Each structure stands twice: as structure tokens, then as C-alpha cells.
Amino acid sequence: MAAMTRGTSTLFRRWLTQQCRRRSAAQLAPRLLATAVATPQRRWPARIVDYRASARAPLHTSAAGGAPVVQFKLSDIGEGITEVTVKEWYVKEGDKVSQFDSICEVQSDKASVTITSRYDGVISKLYYQSDDVALVGKPLVDIDTESASDGIQEEDVVETPAMAREEHTHQEIKGLKTQATPAVRRLAMENNIKLSEVVGSGKDGRILKEDILNFLAKQTGAILPPSPFRETASADPPPAASRPTAATPRAPPPAPRVPAGRDTVEPLKGFQKAMAKSMTAALAIPHLGLCDEVDLGRLVALRAELAPEARARGVKLSYMPFFIKAASLCLSRFPVLNASLDEGCQNVTYKASHNIGVAMDTELGLLVPSVKDVQRLSILEVASELNRLQELGAAGQLGTAHLSGGTFSLSNIGSIGGTYARPVILPPEVAIGALGRIQVLPRFDASGQVTPAHVMKVSWSADHRLVDGATMCRFSNTWRDFLQNPAAMLLHLK
């Protein structure tokens, strides 16, 4: 028994001695490291060098010229997106970048986004060329950071944009993480506005440019006019005394070059790929079609009277806000047209918000941003929001927040010069309307005399699984009555 006790005691002492030695080494290593940095001419034991290497290992970087190389990865951007197309590089190998500098623009099937740097350093490697497909989770560039501490920062997180081509960054203010872009922060700084006092309307509280402008307007009592934009062709029909002239459409995007005598195969990318997916899904919908015409004589006179007042408030008033608001009033009476049908055709969801999409022909292709909560907006507010969306569309800055959430759509084919169309429903919506150009045509008045009339053709498509022809016809008649007698809308505006 005594021998066993002595053996156990000896093993315990050996174990305790080993633990003390390990603890002493752990406490000594940082001191030796600090001394090694202060006196680099001395030769230090190999295990101290190993300690320094292990201290840097969690950063997932490599040493190059005494500074860590950070692999700048494309993180999850949400919406189930796994790949994007690199549209344009703003840097090249050897360029010096700082935090928040733009690196490249990528495009998914939802929107375009500008990726910004989270580090200060020099670009050492580009992993993709323009028009290459970049995968989420894979490196975009390598950056030689200026100091080891830069590598400790988190890798860039590309978030689902509130606005395409925005430079998504984060800023620490009073211990809170405020999301804003460099352009937004610059605008706030120029107007002496603290971002901590502004309530962001973007996703996850991101502060947008319009939030800064609205905050500034409240402080000064001014109404800030938007940037000028080109109004659609159907917004200004010719006077009754003159014949209508052909609309001047926007120049089409450049077509891909096809070598003579040789076929060219290109993969679908970006918005083309998104349109292919949505239209494939739309093919499963049995479409119900209906066409009609509307006499807009009274609306033409009303708009001519209201346009100067709207312009004085910084809003360009076209006919489209009247079309949108009339559609919202009709959706309140026919909620089945503001609904969606599940994939199994078992349940119908009636949407509370009237998020009316407006099809736009942009350089990126056909995009359908939506004016949100039209049932709560006045015609002037609808016009202001439509101005903003048109500006963003012309600049290629429409993002996921603008392009998603629609419940009903209108397509203004008249802006290009069309008269009739067979619009295709955009799932999960159940109805869409196509508006032709406004023409001055001869019509009989109440006394039987031929008079010039401002006539617009409208073509409707509805999901025949949910909407019957009688309902679609009643909706169209009500919408037409509101526009032929716009004063009647006053009784229903809130």
C-alpha cells in the first residue's frame, strides 16, 4: 500500500511539473515576442517564431513583403443567389485601395451591386475577368494589407442592395452599426447631418440618399426637386389641332457582335437570365385577354392644369400617376386582381398593399419596379415616387427592393409607340395591363358630330385560374370610367 501511494505521488509531481513548465512557456512567449520586435537583430528560438506564425494563422492570410495578403471573398448576398457576373473592374493589379473604395461591379439576376473594399492595401491579384461568373464564397481579389491589424477585420459582406450600384459599407456611430454608402455619408457631411439622427428606410435600417434628402427637407422646410428625366412619349400627346407624330424611342442597347459566317453562343446572364426564369414560370399560367379603348380628353385638360403646380413642387406630372391611382381604386373593389395563387392552386392570398409595378425599358433590359402602397398615396406622391424610379432606371440603379414585392403591373408600351400588346403576367401576380400610345382620332360626340378625341388602347391579361372574364371586364370598365371622368376619383381619394 505504501509503495502504491509513493508511485501515485511521483506521477502527480511529474504531471504538476509539466503543467508549470507549460504555463511558464505560455507566459514567457508574449514577452519574448515583444522583445523580438524591439530588437530584431537578435536570433530567437524557433518556437518563438512558430508562436508568431500561429498567432497570425487564424487570419487566413499569407505573408508577402512583411504584410498579410487578404483573400477578399464574395459573401452571401441573399435571395438564394449563388453566382454573379463581374460587369466591370474599377481596379487592376498593383492599384492602391482604401476602405470603402469601389473594387468592381457585379450583376446577379436581381440587380447590379458595386463591391467596396474593407481594407487598406494594394491589389495583388484579380481572380476574374470582365463578364466572368464569380461564385459566392470564392475570392474576388487578393489585397496586400498595409498592416497585420487590417487582416483582423471581417471580410466584406455583400448584402442584398436597396439600390443597385450602391457601395455597401458600414460605419460605427456611438457604438451602433449604421449602414450607409460613401455617397450618402458624403451628402450628410456636406449638409452637417449626423447619420445617427436619420432613420434609414432601406433593408435592415440602411440609410439611403432619399432619407438624407427627406431629413434635410424637414429641417429646412424646402421641397427638393429630383433630377430631370425624360418623360415617356405618351405623357405629352399632340394637341387636338395637329396630327400626332411618331414617338422617339430610347436608343436600343448595342447588339452583340456576330462574326460573319459563324454562329456565336453566349450564356444568359443577369437580367436576361432572370427574365427567362420568370417567363418560363409565366408559361404555366392560362392567360385571359381583354382589350378596350379610353377617351382621355378630360384627363388631358386636367393634367395640363395641374402640371405647372406639380412642377413648382419639384414633381414632373405625367399621365402614368393617374393610371396607377385609378388602378389602385379599382383593386379596392376587385381584390382578386391584387392576389396571388399558391403553386398547388389550393390557397389564394389577397394582398393588403397595392404595389403596382411599372415596366421600364432600360439599358439593362426590361425591368419592373413597383410603386409601393399606392392605396395610401396621393396622385402627387405617386408621381414623385415614379420620378424617382425612372431616374434610377435610367441610371441603372434599380435594386432588389425596387424590383420585388409587386402585386399588379402596368406596361406603358406607348412610350415606344405601340398600340396593342399581349402582356405576359409576372408571377406571382395575377393581372397586368399594357397601355398604348395616346392618339388623336376622330370620334362622334353626343350630338353626332365628328370631333378629335385623345384615345388610348389598353390590353389586359389575367390569370384565368383565378380571374374570370366578367371580373376582368368590370375592372376594366371601372378603370376606364375613372380616367374618362377624373373628377370622380376625388370622391374616393383619402
C-alpha positions as CSV (number, residue, x, y, z in Angstrom):
1,M,0.0,0.0,0.0
2,A,2.8,2.4,0.9
3,A,4.6,1.6,-2.4
4,M,1.4,2.3,-4.3
5,T,1.0,5.6,-2.5
6,R,4.6,6.7,-3.3
7,G,4.1,5.7,-7.0
8,T,0.9,7.8,-7.3
9,S,2.6,10.7,-5.6
10,T,5.5,10.6,-8.0
11,L,3.2,10.6,-11.0
12,F,1.3,13.5,-9.6
13,R,4.5,15.5,-9.1
14,R,5.6,14.8,-12.6
15,W,2.3,15.9,-14.0
16,L,2.4,19.1,-11.9
17,T,5.9,19.9,-13.1
18,Q,4.9,19.6,-16.7
19,Q,1.9,21.9,-16.2
20,C,4.1,24.5,-14.6
21,R,6.6,24.4,-17.4
22,R,3.8,24.8,-20.0
23,R,2.3,27.7,-18.1
24,S,5.7,29.4,-17.8
25,A,6.3,29.0,-21.5
26,A,2.9,30.5,-22.4
27,Q,3.5,33.5,-20.1
28,L,7.0,33.9,-21.4
29,A,6.2,33.8,-25.2
30,P,4.4,37.2,-25.4
31,R,7.3,38.9,-23.6
32,L,9.9,37.3,-25.8
33,L,7.8,38.3,-28.9
34,A,7.7,41.9,-27.7
35,T,11.4,41.9,-27.2
36,A,12.0,40.3,-30.6
37,V,10.0,43.0,-32.3
38,A,12.0,45.7,-30.4
39,T,15.4,44.1,-31.1
40,P,15.1,42.3,-34.5
41,Q,18.9,41.8,-34.8
42,R,18.8,39.0,-32.1
43,R,18.3,35.4,-33.1
44,W,15.4,33.9,-31.2
45,P,14.4,30.3,-30.7
46,A,12.5,28.6,-33.4
47,R,9.4,28.0,-31.2
48,I,9.1,31.8,-30.6
49,V,8.9,32.2,-34.4
50,D,6.4,29.4,-34.5
51,Y,4.4,31.3,-31.9
52,R,4.3,34.4,-34.1
53,A,3.2,32.3,-37.1
54,S,0.4,30.6,-35.1
55,A,-0.8,34.0,-33.8
56,R,-1.4,35.0,-37.4
57,A,-2.7,31.8,-38.7
58,P,-6.4,32.4,-37.8
59,L,-6.4,35.4,-40.2
60,H,-6.3,33.0,-43.2
61,T,-3.6,35.2,-44.9
62,S,-0.1,34.7,-46.3
63,A,2.9,36.9,-45.8
64,A,4.1,39.0,-48.7
65,G,6.7,41.7,-48.2
66,G,6.1,41.8,-44.5
67,A,2.3,42.4,-44.8
68,P,-0.5,39.9,-44.8
69,V,-2.4,39.1,-48.0
70,V,-6.1,39.0,-47.5
71,Q,-8.3,37.0,-49.8
72,F,-11.3,39.3,-50.4
73,K,-14.3,36.9,-50.9
74,L,-17.8,37.3,-52.3
75,S,-20.1,36.6,-49.4
76,D,-23.7,35.5,-49.5
77,I,-25.9,38.3,-51.0
78,G,-29.2,36.6,-50.1
79,E,-32.2,35.9,-52.3
80,G,-30.8,32.4,-53.0
81,I,-28.1,33.9,-55.3
82,T,-25.0,31.6,-55.7
83,E,-23.3,33.4,-58.6
84,V,-22.9,36.8,-60.2
85,T,-21.4,38.2,-63.3
86,V,-18.4,40.6,-63.0
87,K,-19.5,43.5,-65.1
88,E,-16.7,46.0,-64.6
89,W,-13.4,46.2,-62.6
90,Y,-12.6,49.6,-61.0
91,V,-9.1,48.4,-60.0
92,K,-6.2,46.5,-61.5
93,E,-3.3,44.6,-60.1
94,G,-0.9,47.0,-58.4
95,D,-3.6,49.6,-57.6
96,K,-3.7,51.0,-54.0
97,V,-7.1,50.9,-52.4
98,S,-8.5,52.2,-49.1
99,Q,-11.5,51.2,-47.1
100,F,-14.8,51.9,-49.0
101,D,-13.1,52.3,-52.4
102,S,-15.0,50.6,-55.2
103,I,-13.5,47.4,-56.4
104,C,-15.9,46.0,-59.0
105,E,-19.5,45.9,-60.2
106,V,-21.2,42.6,-60.2
107,Q,-24.7,41.7,-61.5
108,S,-27.0,39.0,-60.4
109,D,-30.4,38.1,-61.8
110,K,-31.8,40.6,-59.3
111,A,-29.7,43.7,-59.5
112,S,-26.3,45.3,-60.0
113,V,-24.1,45.9,-57.0
114,T,-20.8,47.7,-56.5
115,I,-18.4,45.9,-54.2
116,T,-16.2,48.0,-52.0
117,S,-13.1,47.3,-50.1
118,R,-12.9,46.6,-46.3
119,Y,-9.1,47.0,-46.2
120,D,-6.3,49.4,-46.9
121,G,-3.7,48.0,-49.2
122,V,-2.6,47.0,-52.7
123,I,-4.4,44.8,-55.2
124,S,-2.1,41.8,-55.8
125,K,-4.4,39.5,-57.8
126,L,-7.7,39.6,-59.7
127,Y,-9.4,36.2,-59.8
128,Y,-11.9,37.0,-62.7
129,Q,-12.0,38.9,-65.9
130,S,-14.9,41.1,-67.0
131,D,-18.1,39.1,-67.9
132,D,-16.8,36.1,-65.9
133,V,-19.1,34.4,-63.5
134,A,-18.0,34.7,-59.8
135,L,-19.2,32.3,-57.2
136,V,-20.4,33.2,-53.7
137,G,-17.8,32.3,-51.1
138,K,-14.9,32.3,-53.5
139,P,-12.2,35.1,-53.6
140,L,-12.6,38.1,-55.9
141,V,-9.2,39.7,-55.3
142,D,-6.1,39.4,-53.1
143,I,-5.1,42.6,-51.2
144,D,-1.7,43.2,-49.6
145,T,-2.8,45.0,-46.5
146,E,-0.7,47.7,-45.1
147,S,-0.6,46.3,-41.5
148,A,-1.3,43.0,-39.9
149,S,-4.1,44.6,-37.9
150,D,-6.0,45.1,-41.2
151,G,-6.3,41.4,-41.7
152,I,-8.3,41.1,-38.4
153,Q,-11.2,42.8,-39.9
154,E,-14.1,40.8,-41.2
155,E,-14.3,40.0,-44.8
156,D,-16.5,42.1,-47.0
157,V,-20.2,41.1,-46.8
158,V,-22.1,41.9,-49.9
159,E,-25.7,42.5,-48.9
160,T,-28.9,42.5,-50.9
161,P,-28.9,46.0,-52.3
162,A,-31.6,48.6,-51.6
163,M,-30.2,50.2,-54.6
164,A,-28.0,48.8,-57.3
165,R,-24.5,50.1,-57.9
166,E,-24.5,51.3,-54.3
167,E,-21.3,51.0,-52.4
168,H,-22.4,49.0,-49.4
169,T,-20.4,49.9,-46.3
170,H,-20.8,50.1,-42.6
171,Q,-20.0,52.9,-40.2
172,E,-19.7,52.8,-36.4
173,I,-21.5,55.7,-34.7
174,K,-21.9,55.9,-31.0
175,G,-21.3,52.2,-30.7
176,L,-24.2,51.4,-33.2
177,K,-23.6,49.9,-36.6
178,T,-25.1,52.4,-39.1
179,Q,-25.4,51.2,-42.7
180,A,-24.8,53.8,-45.4
181,T,-22.9,54.3,-48.6
182,P,-19.9,56.6,-49.1
183,A,-22.0,58.9,-51.3
184,V,-24.7,59.0,-48.6
185,R,-22.2,59.8,-45.9
186,R,-20.6,62.5,-48.1
187,L,-24.0,64.1,-48.6
188,A,-24.7,64.0,-44.9
189,M,-21.4,65.6,-44.1
190,E,-21.8,68.3,-46.7
191,N,-25.1,69.3,-45.1
192,N,-23.9,68.8,-41.5
193,I,-26.3,66.0,-40.8
194,K,-25.5,63.3,-38.2
195,L,-26.3,59.8,-39.6
196,S,-27.3,58.7,-36.1
197,E,-30.2,61.1,-36.3
198,V,-31.5,59.8,-39.6
199,V,-33.9,56.9,-39.7
200,G,-33.0,54.6,-42.6
201,S,-35.7,53.2,-44.9
202,G,-33.6,50.6,-46.6
203,K,-33.2,46.9,-45.7
204,D,-32.0,46.4,-42.1
205,G,-32.2,50.1,-41.5
206,R,-29.8,51.1,-44.2
207,I,-29.8,54.9,-44.8
208,L,-30.5,55.8,-48.4
209,K,-29.9,59.1,-50.3
210,E,-33.6,59.9,-50.2
211,D,-33.6,59.5,-46.4
212,I,-30.9,62.3,-46.2
213,L,-32.9,64.5,-48.6
214,N,-36.2,64.0,-46.7
215,F,-34.4,64.7,-43.4
216,L,-32.9,67.9,-44.9
217,A,-36.3,68.9,-46.3
218,K,-37.9,68.6,-42.9
219,Q,-35.1,70.7,-41.3
220,T,-35.3,73.5,-43.9
221,G,-39.0,73.3,-44.9
222,A,-37.9,73.0,-48.5
223,I,-39.0,70.6,-51.2
224,L,-36.0,69.2,-53.0
225,P,-36.7,68.7,-56.8
226,P,-35.5,65.4,-58.3
227,S,-33.0,65.3,-61.2
228,P,-34.6,65.9,-64.6
229,F,-35.5,62.8,-66.5
230,R,-37.1,62.1,-69.9
231,E,-40.8,61.7,-69.8
232,T,-42.4,58.9,-71.7
233,A,-43.7,59.6,-75.2
234,S,-47.3,59.1,-74.3
235,A,-47.1,61.7,-71.5
236,D,-47.4,64.6,-73.9
237,P,-49.8,63.8,-76.7
238,P,-50.1,66.2,-79.6
239,P,-52.7,68.9,-79.4
240,A,-56.1,68.3,-80.9
241,A,-55.5,70.6,-83.9
242,S,-52.4,68.7,-85.0
243,R,-51.6,65.2,-86.2
244,P,-49.7,63.0,-83.8
245,T,-46.1,62.5,-84.5
246,A,-44.2,59.3,-84.0
247,A,-42.6,58.8,-80.7
248,T,-38.8,58.9,-80.5
249,P,-37.8,55.7,-78.6
250,R,-34.8,55.3,-76.5
251,A,-31.8,54.0,-78.4
252,P,-31.7,50.2,-78.1
253,P,-28.8,48.6,-76.3
254,P,-25.9,47.6,-78.6
255,A,-26.4,44.2,-80.1
256,P,-23.7,41.5,-79.6
257,R,-21.2,41.3,-82.4
258,V,-21.7,38.2,-84.6
259,P,-18.7,37.3,-86.8
260,A,-19.7,36.8,-90.4
261,G,-20.3,33.2,-91.4
262,R,-20.0,31.9,-87.8
263,D,-22.6,31.3,-85.1
264,T,-22.0,32.8,-81.7
265,V,-23.1,31.1,-78.4
266,E,-23.4,33.2,-75.3
267,P,-24.8,32.2,-71.9
268,L,-27.7,34.0,-70.4
269,K,-26.6,36.4,-67.7
270,G,-28.0,38.9,-65.3
271,F,-31.5,40.3,-66.1
272,Q,-31.8,38.2,-69.3
273,K,-31.4,35.1,-67.1
274,A,-34.0,36.4,-64.6
275,M,-36.5,37.2,-67.4
276,A,-36.0,33.7,-68.9
277,K,-36.9,32.2,-65.5
278,S,-39.9,34.4,-64.8
279,M,-41.3,34.0,-68.3
280,T,-40.9,30.2,-68.1
281,A,-42.9,30.3,-65.0
282,A,-45.5,32.5,-66.7
283,L,-46.0,30.0,-69.4
284,A,-47.8,27.7,-66.9
285,I,-50.4,30.4,-66.4
286,P,-53.6,30.3,-68.6
287,H,-53.8,33.9,-69.8
288,L,-57.2,35.6,-70.3
289,G,-57.0,38.6,-72.7
290,L,-59.2,41.7,-72.9
291,C,-58.7,44.9,-75.0
292,D,-60.5,48.3,-74.7
293,E,-60.0,51.9,-75.5
294,V,-60.2,55.0,-73.3
295,D,-61.1,58.6,-74.2
296,L,-58.7,60.7,-72.2
297,G,-59.9,64.1,-73.3
298,R,-60.8,65.3,-69.8
299,L,-57.7,63.9,-68.3
300,V,-55.6,65.7,-70.9
301,A,-57.2,69.0,-69.8
302,L,-56.8,68.2,-66.1
303,R,-53.2,67.3,-66.4
304,A,-52.4,70.5,-68.3
305,E,-54.0,72.4,-65.5
306,L,-52.2,70.6,-62.7
307,A,-48.7,70.1,-64.3
308,P,-47.4,73.7,-63.5
309,E,-48.4,73.4,-59.9
310,A,-46.7,70.0,-59.6
311,R,-43.6,71.3,-61.4
312,A,-43.4,74.1,-58.8
313,R,-43.2,71.4,-56.1
314,G,-40.4,69.6,-57.9
315,V,-42.5,66.9,-59.5
316,K,-43.0,66.1,-63.1
317,L,-46.6,65.1,-63.6
318,S,-47.3,62.6,-66.5
319,Y,-50.4,60.6,-67.1
320,M,-48.9,57.5,-65.6
321,P,-49.7,58.5,-61.9
322,F,-53.4,58.9,-62.9
323,F,-53.3,55.4,-64.5
324,I,-51.7,53.9,-61.4
325,K,-54.0,55.6,-58.9
326,A,-57.1,54.6,-60.9
327,A,-55.9,51.0,-60.9
328,S,-55.4,51.1,-57.1
329,L,-59.0,52.4,-56.6
330,C,-60.2,49.5,-58.8
331,L,-58.2,47.0,-56.9
332,S,-60.0,48.0,-53.7
333,R,-63.3,47.0,-55.5
334,F,-61.8,43.9,-57.1
335,P,-59.3,42.5,-54.6
336,V,-59.0,39.2,-56.6
337,L,-56.8,41.1,-59.1
338,N,-54.4,42.0,-56.3
339,A,-54.0,38.5,-55.1
340,S,-51.7,35.5,-55.7
341,L,-52.3,31.8,-56.1
342,D,-50.0,29.2,-54.5
343,E,-48.2,26.6,-56.6
344,G,-50.6,23.9,-55.7
345,C,-53.6,26.1,-56.6
346,Q,-55.1,25.4,-53.2
347,N,-54.9,28.9,-51.5
348,V,-55.4,32.5,-52.5
349,T,-53.6,35.3,-50.8
350,Y,-55.3,38.7,-51.0
351,K,-52.6,41.4,-50.7
352,A,-53.3,44.3,-48.4
353,S,-50.8,46.6,-50.2
354,H,-51.3,47.8,-53.8
355,N,-47.7,47.6,-55.0
356,I,-48.2,48.5,-58.7
357,G,-45.3,47.6,-60.9
358,V,-44.4,49.8,-63.9
359,A,-42.5,48.1,-66.8
360,M,-39.5,50.1,-67.9
361,D,-37.3,49.7,-71.0
362,T,-33.7,50.3,-69.7
363,E,-30.2,49.7,-71.0
364,L,-30.2,46.6,-68.8
365,G,-33.3,45.2,-70.3
366,L,-37.0,45.1,-69.2
367,L,-37.3,45.9,-65.5
368,V,-40.5,46.2,-63.5
369,P,-40.0,48.3,-60.3
370,S,-43.1,48.9,-58.2
371,V,-44.7,51.9,-56.5
372,K,-45.3,50.6,-53.0
373,D,-48.6,51.2,-51.1
374,V,-50.4,53.2,-53.8
375,Q,-53.6,53.0,-51.8
376,R,-52.0,55.3,-49.2
377,L,-50.5,57.8,-51.6
378,S,-51.9,60.9,-53.4
379,I,-51.5,61.3,-57.1
380,L,-48.7,63.8,-56.4
381,E,-46.9,61.3,-54.2
382,V,-47.3,58.6,-56.8
383,A,-45.8,61.0,-59.4
384,S,-42.9,61.8,-57.1
385,E,-42.1,58.1,-56.5
386,L,-42.5,57.4,-60.2
387,N,-40.0,60.2,-60.9
388,R,-37.5,58.6,-58.6
389,L,-37.9,55.1,-60.0
390,Q,-37.5,56.5,-63.6
391,E,-34.3,58.2,-62.6
392,L,-32.9,55.1,-61.0
393,G,-33.9,53.0,-64.1
394,A,-32.2,55.5,-66.4
395,A,-29.1,55.3,-64.3
396,G,-29.2,51.5,-64.0
397,Q,-29.6,51.8,-60.2
398,L,-32.7,49.8,-59.6
399,G,-32.2,47.3,-56.9
400,T,-33.9,44.3,-55.3
401,A,-36.1,46.4,-53.1
402,H,-37.5,48.2,-56.1
403,L,-37.9,45.2,-58.3
404,S,-39.6,42.8,-55.8
405,G,-42.9,42.8,-54.0
406,G,-45.2,43.8,-56.8
407,T,-48.9,42.8,-56.7
408,F,-50.2,44.3,-60.0
409,S,-48.4,45.7,-63.1
410,L,-48.9,48.2,-65.9
411,S,-46.7,48.3,-69.0
412,N,-46.5,51.5,-71.0
413,I,-45.8,50.3,-74.5
414,G,-46.9,53.7,-75.7
415,S,-43.6,55.1,-74.7
416,I,-42.1,53.3,-77.6
417,G,-45.0,53.8,-80.0
418,G,-47.1,50.6,-79.7
419,T,-50.8,50.5,-79.7
420,Y,-51.9,47.0,-78.7
421,A,-50.0,44.2,-76.9
422,R,-50.5,40.8,-75.3
423,P,-48.8,41.4,-71.9
424,V,-47.4,38.4,-70.0
425,I,-48.3,38.1,-66.3
426,L,-45.4,38.4,-63.9
427,P,-45.7,35.6,-61.3
428,P,-46.9,35.6,-58.6
429,E,-49.2,38.4,-59.8
430,V,-52.5,37.5,-61.5
431,A,-53.0,40.5,-63.8
432,I,-51.2,43.1,-65.9
433,G,-52.2,45.9,-68.3
434,A,-50.5,47.2,-71.4
435,L,-51.1,50.9,-72.2
436,G,-50.8,52.0,-75.8
437,R,-49.8,55.5,-77.1
438,I,-52.3,58.3,-76.9
439,Q,-53.6,59.1,-80.4
440,V,-55.8,61.9,-81.7
441,L,-58.6,60.1,-83.6
442,P,-62.0,61.1,-85.0
443,R,-64.9,60.1,-82.8
444,F,-68.6,61.0,-82.6
445,D,-69.7,63.3,-79.8
446,A,-73.1,63.3,-78.1
447,S,-74.7,65.3,-80.9
448,G,-73.4,63.1,-83.6
449,Q,-70.7,65.4,-84.8
450,V,-67.2,64.1,-85.6
451,T,-64.7,65.6,-83.2
452,P,-61.0,64.9,-82.4
453,A,-60.5,62.7,-79.3
454,H,-57.5,61.6,-77.3
455,V,-57.8,57.8,-77.4
456,M,-55.6,55.2,-75.7
457,K,-55.8,51.5,-76.2
458,V,-55.4,49.2,-73.2
459,S,-54.8,45.5,-73.3
460,W,-55.3,43.3,-70.1
461,S,-54.1,39.8,-69.3
462,A,-55.3,37.9,-66.2
463,D,-54.7,34.5,-64.7
464,H,-57.8,32.5,-65.8
465,R,-57.3,30.1,-63.0
466,L,-58.4,32.8,-60.6
467,V,-59.9,35.6,-62.6
468,D,-62.9,35.1,-64.9
469,G,-63.7,37.3,-67.9
470,A,-66.6,39.1,-66.3
471,T,-64.5,40.3,-63.4
472,M,-61.7,41.5,-65.7
473,C,-64.3,43.3,-67.8
474,R,-65.9,45.1,-64.8
475,F,-62.4,46.1,-63.6
476,S,-61.5,47.5,-67.0
477,N,-64.8,49.4,-67.2
478,T,-64.3,50.9,-63.8
479,W,-60.7,51.9,-64.5
480,R,-61.8,53.5,-67.8
481,D,-64.6,55.4,-66.1
482,F,-62.2,56.9,-63.6
483,L,-59.9,58.1,-66.4
484,Q,-62.7,59.4,-68.6
485,N,-64.2,61.3,-65.7
486,P,-61.1,62.0,-63.5
487,A,-63.1,64.3,-61.2
488,A,-64.9,61.1,-59.9
489,M,-61.6,60.0,-58.4
490,L,-61.8,62.8,-55.9
491,L,-64.7,61.1,-54.1
492,H,-62.5,58.1,-53.4
493,L,-59.1,59.7,-52.6
494,K,-58.0,59.6,-49.0
